Amino acid sequence: MKKEEVVTLIKKIELLLEKGKENKTIQFWKKFLSERREKLEQGSNPHERAAILKEIKNAIPGGMGSMHELALSPKDGSDLSYTELNADYAKLVHQLFEELKKN
């Protein structure tokens, strides 16, 4: 698994979350992802990087992966519908999980 691919997927998820209405759950996952992405971009050592990737991977099944069920709603004026936003989110999280499983 390439660090760059994971960082790119995280950035795509973060951009998608920006299109959703704010709530505490979305704020939590935006912060969670941005902190881990920044650590990965800073070039952490292999042990730190592995720990960060494992932490993200473990967060997906129980939390981040089911977040679309928590009514991710588009912000007013968003170009995405509720269905599109949730489908795109679920697809990106699945891609991220599959990428992390390669490790």
KEBA-773370 format. One record per residue: chain; residue number from 1; z, y, x of N, C-alpha, C, O in turn; residue in three letters. Coordinates in pm, whole numbers. Example, Ala and Ser with C-alpha at 12.3 -4.5 7.8 and 13.67 -1.06 7.14 Angstrom:
residues 2
A 1 780 -569 1319 780 -450 1230 780 -330 1320 846 -332 1424 ala
A 2 708 -225 1285 714 -106 1367 787 3 1290 804 114 1341 ser
This chain:
residues 103
A 1 0 -117 84 0 0 0 0 124 89 75 133 187 met
A 2 -84 218 55 -91 340 132 -5 447 68 -8 468 -53 lys
A 3 71 514 151 160 620 104 79 727 30 124 781 -71 lys
A 4 -40 757 80 -123 862 20 -161 829 -124 -165 917 -210 glu
A 5 -189 701 -150 -226 660 -286 -109 678 -383 -126 721 -496 glu
A 6 10 643 -335 130 658 -419 156 806 -445 184 845 -559 val
A 7 147 888 -342 169 1032 -357 68 1091 -456 104 1173 -540 val
A 8 -57 1049 -447 -161 1098 -538 -130 1059 -682 -143 1142 -773 thr
A 9 -89 935 -704 -54 891 -840 67 968 -893 71 1006 -1010 leu
A 10 166 991 -808 283 1067 -851 243 1209 -890 290 1262 -991 ile
A 11 155 1270 -811 109 1406 -844 36 1408 -979 53 1502 -1057 lys
A 12 -43 1306 -1006 -114 1300 -1134 -15 1287 -1250 -33 1349 -1354 lys
A 13 88 1206 -1231 191 1190 -1335 265 1322 -1355 293 1362 -1469 ile
A 14 297 1389 -1245 366 1518 -1255 281 1620 -1332 333 1693 -1416 glu
A 15 152 1624 -1304 63 1717 -1376 58 1684 -1524 57 1774 -1608 leu
A 16 56 1556 -1556 55 1515 -1696 186 1553 -1766 186 1596 -1881 leu
A 17 297 1536 -1695 426 1575 -1753 433 1725 -1779 503 1769 -1871 leu
A 18 362 1802 -1699 358 1947 -1720 293 1982 -1853 321 2087 -1910 glu
A 19 207 1894 -1902 138 1920 -2029 223 1882 -2150 188 1912 -2264 lys
A 20 338 1817 -2124 427 1777 -2233 533 1881 -2260 567 1962 -2174 gly
A 21 584 1878 -2381 694 1967 -2417 816 1928 -2335 841 1811 -2309 lys
A 22 892 2031 -2296 1011 2007 -2216 1123 1945 -2298 1147 1984 -2412 glu
A 23 1189 1849 -2239 1316 1798 -2290 1392 1743 -2169 1338 1739 -2059 asn
A 24 1514 1702 -2190 1596 1659 -2076 1538 1537 -2005 1547 1526 -1883 lys
A 25 1478 1446 -2081 1420 1326 -2020 1303 1363 -1930 1292 1316 -1817 thr
A 26 1215 1448 -1981 1099 1489 -1901 1146 1566 -1778 1093 1546 -1668 ile
A 27 1243 1653 -1794 1297 1728 -1679 1352 1633 -1574 1330 1652 -1454 gln
A 28 1425 1531 -1619 1481 1434 -1525 1371 1365 -1445 1379 1358 -1323 phe
A 29 1268 1313 -1515 1163 1238 -1444 1078 1329 -1356 1031 1286 -1251 trp
A 30 1056 1452 -1398 982 1546 -1312 1059 1569 -1182 1001 1569 -1074 lys
A 31 1190 1590 -1194 1273 1612 -1075 1277 1485 -989 1261 1493 -867 lys
A 32 1298 1371 -1052 1302 1243 -981 1175 1222 -900 1180 1191 -781 phe
A 33 1060 1240 -966 932 1218 -898 906 1321 -790 862 1286 -680 leu
A 34 931 1448 -818 901 1551 -718 986 1534 -593 937 1553 -482 ser
A 35 1113 1499 -609 1200 1478 -493 1151 1362 -406 1148 1373 -284 glu
A 36 1112 1252 -470 1064 1137 -394 928 1164 -330 903 1123 -217 arg
A 37 841 1232 -404 709 1266 -349 725 1354 -225 659 1332 -123 arg
A 38 812 1454 -234 834 1544 -119 885 1467 2 842 1494 115 glu
A 39 976 1374 -19 1027 1293 92 914 1210 154 907 1196 276 lys
A 40 827 1154 69 715 1075 120 618 1163 198 566 1123 302 leu
A 41 593 1283 148 500 1375 214 554 1425 347 477 1459 437 glu
A 42 686 1432 360 748 1481 483 739 1381 597 777 1412 710 gln
A 43 691 1261 567 671 1163 674 799 1092 714 829 1081 833 gly
A 44 872 1044 617 994 970 646 962 845 728 848 798 731 ser
A 45 1066 791 794 1044 671 875 1017 551 783 1043 559 663 asn
A 46 966 442 839 928 327 755 1040 272 667 1015 229 554 pro
A 47 1163 272 717 1275 220 638 1307 312 521 1332 266 410 his
A 48 1307 443 548 1331 540 439 1219 532 336 1245 532 215 glu
A 49 1096 524 384 980 518 294 989 394 205 964 402 84 arg
A 50 1023 280 263 1036 157 185 1145 171 79 1128 125 -34 ala
A 51 1256 235 115 1366 255 19 1323 347 -95 1357 322 -211 ala
A 52 1249 452 -64 1200 546 -166 1103 475 -260 1113 489 -382 ile
A 53 1011 399 -205 912 328 -286 980 224 -376 942 207 -492 leu
A 54 1081 156 -322 1154 57 -402 1229 126 -516 1235 75 -627 lys
A 55 1285 242 -487 1358 318 -589 1264 358 -703 1301 347 -821 glu
A 56 1145 405 -669 1047 442 -772 1005 319 -851 1002 321 -974 ile
A 57 974 212 -779 930 88 -845 1037 37 -942 1004 -5 -1053 lys
A 58 1163 42 -902 1271 -6 -987 1295 84 -1108 1349 39 -1209 asn
A 59 1257 209 -1099 1278 304 -1209 1174 286 -1319 1197 328 -1432 ala
A 60 1062 225 -1288 952 219 -1386 982 128 -1506 970 175 -1619 ile
A 61 1019 3 -1487 1031 -84 -1605 1132 -36 -1710 1103 -40 -1830 pro
A 62 1248 9 -1667 1351 44 -1763 1352 188 -1807 1410 221 -1911 gly
A 63 1290 274 -1731 1300 415 -1764 1167 484 -1774 1118 514 -1883 gly
A 64 1108 508 -1659 984 585 -1654 872 516 -1729 791 582 -1794 met
A 65 865 384 -1722 758 311 -1787 765 313 -1937 663 299 -2005 gly
A 66 884 331 -1990 898 335 -2136 913 477 -2187 936 499 -2306 ser
A 67 901 575 -2098 923 713 -2140 824 759 -2245 856 842 -2330 met
A 68 702 704 -2241 604 747 -2341 650 713 -2482 600 770 -2579 his
A 69 744 620 -2493 798 587 -2624 898 693 -2672 939 692 -2787 glu
A 70 935 783 -2583 1031 887 -2617 960 1013 -2667 1009 1124 -2649 leu
A 71 845 994 -2728 771 1102 -2793 731 1213 -2696 770 1328 -2712 ala
A 72 652 1175 -2597 591 1276 -2511 496 1355 -2600 395 1301 -2645 leu
A 73 526 1479 -2624 443 1560 -2713 374 1668 -2631 435 1726 -2541 ser
A 74 247 1695 -2662 177 1800 -2589 239 1937 -2615 286 1966 -2725 pro
A 75 238 2020 -2511 280 2159 -2528 184 2228 -2622 69 2186 -2637 lys
A 76 229 2333 -2686 140 2413 -2769 26 2464 -2682 48 2514 -2572 asp
A 77 -95 2451 -2731 -212 2496 -2657 -265 2395 -2558 -363 2423 -2488 gly
A 78 -203 2277 -2549 -251 2174 -2458 -384 2119 -2507 -411 2115 -2627 ser
A 79 -467 2078 -2413 -596 2020 -2449 -586 1872 -2480 -687 1809 -2512 asp
A 80 -465 1815 -2473 -447 1673 -2500 -380 1653 -2636 -293 1730 -2676 leu
A 81 -420 1549 -2705 -351 1511 -2828 -230 1427 -2790 -216 1385 -2675 ser
A 82 -143 1403 -2886 -25 1318 -2865 -68 1181 -2814 -11 1129 -2718 tyr
A 83 -168 1122 -2877 -215 988 -2840 -273 987 -2699 -243 897 -2620 thr
A 84 -355 1087 -2667 -416 1094 -2534 -309 1112 -2425 -314 1047 -2321 glu
A 85 -215 1201 -2451 -110 1228 -2353 -31 1101 -2322 -6 1069 -2206 leu
A 86 8 1031 -2426 88 909 -2407 6 797 -2345 58 722 -2262 asn
A 87 -119 783 -2383 -205 680 -2326 -232 708 -2178 -227 617 -2096 ala
A 88 -260 833 -2145 -284 869 -2006 -159 847 -1920 -167 797 -1808 asp
A 89 -44 884 -1975 81 865 -1904 106 716 -1878 137 676 -1766 tyr
A 90 93 635 -1982 118 491 -1969 22 430 -1865 63 344 -1787 ala
A 91 -103 473 -1865 -201 420 -1771 -164 457 -1626 -170 373 -1537 lys
A 92 -125 582 -1604 -90 625 -1469 36 556 -1418 44 516 -1302 leu
A 93 135 542 -1505 258 473 -1464 229 327 -1431 283 272 -1335 val
A 94 143 264 -1510 104 126 -1483 33 116 -1347 61 25 -1269 his
A 95 -58 209 -1319 -127 209 -1189 -28 225 -1075 -38 157 -973 gln
A 96 68 315 -1093 169 337 -989 250 210 -967 274 171 -853 leu
A 97 291 145 -1075 369 22 -1064 290 -87 -992 344 -156 -905 phe
A 98 163 -102 -1027 79 -203 -962 64 -172 -813 65 -263 -730 glu
A 99 49 -45 -780 36 -6 -639 165 -38 -564 161 -85 -450 glu
A 100 279 -11 -626 407 -38 -562 434 -188 -547 501 -229 -452 leu
A 101 382 -268 -637 402 -414 -628 328 -474 -509 363 -582 -463 lys
A 102 227 -405 -458 151 -456 -344 237 -459 -218 205 -531 -123 lys
A 103 343 -384 -216 428 -372 -97 502 -500 -67 578 -506 30 asn
